[in-house]
Amino acid sequence: MTYKYVMRITKKKKLKKERLVGYYMELPSGWYVSFWTGKSGTDYYPKEDDVVYAIFKRK
């Protein structure tokens, strides 16, 4: 799943940035997706062809 696809299904929600998680956002289902960019995970904002790094659920 790419960043471009996620933006399409979430109606262009803004990503949040967190250390050790990268850039992430909540999906309509309540799950979260994150994008790891560069070595630190937040080196740059995800590009259209960047792929999802992780899918997770928060309590």
Secondary structure as UniProt FT lines:
FT   HELIX           3..9
FT   TURN            10..11
FT   STRAND          16..18
FT   TURN            19..21
FT   STRAND          22..26
FT   TURN            28..29
FT   STRAND          32..35
FT   TURN            38..40
FT   STRAND          41..42
FT   TURN            48..49
FT   STRAND          54..56
//
